[in-house]
Amino acid sequence: MAAIHLIAEQLIAEVKRETSEHALHAFDLVDRSSVTHFTCPSGRELYRVKGSSFRSYTCFSSSSYCNCPSFVYAVLVKEDSLVCKHTLAVQLATAMNRCREQEVSDVEFVELLSSGGARLEEKT
C-alpha cells in the first residue's frame, strides 16, 4: 500500500510540473471515467481515452505514446511537453485505480489497433 501511495505522490509532483490547464484537463478526463484499459489473452494491453471532443485516442503506458494531434505536435515536434492530457490521464487513472477495465479477444484487440475500435467502445 505504501508503494501505491508513493507512486501517487510522484504522479502528483509530475502533474504540478505540467501546465495547470494541461493537468486540469487530464483530471477532468479521469473524473468523467474516460480512460478504458483494454487487455487480451495474449497479454497485450492499451488504453483508450475519450477526449473532450468525444474522439477516442489510443495510449500505450509502456511508451507514454498517444495518437492525438497534441502529442505529435507538443511532445514529438516541439518537444516542449513530456505528455499530452490523454497520457497524463492514463497515468493518473492507473495510479488512482480509476480505469474502466475491459478484456477483449485477440481479434478484437487487433480491431482496436487497426480501425479505431469504435464498435468495441460502444459496448463499454
Protein Blocks (a to p, Z undefined) as FASTA:
>chain_A
ZZmmmmmmmmmmmmmmpcfklmmmmmmmmmnopaccdddfkopacdddddfkopacdddf
klopafbfklmmmmmmnopafbdfklmmmmmmmmnopaccddddfklmmmmmmnoommmm
mmZZ
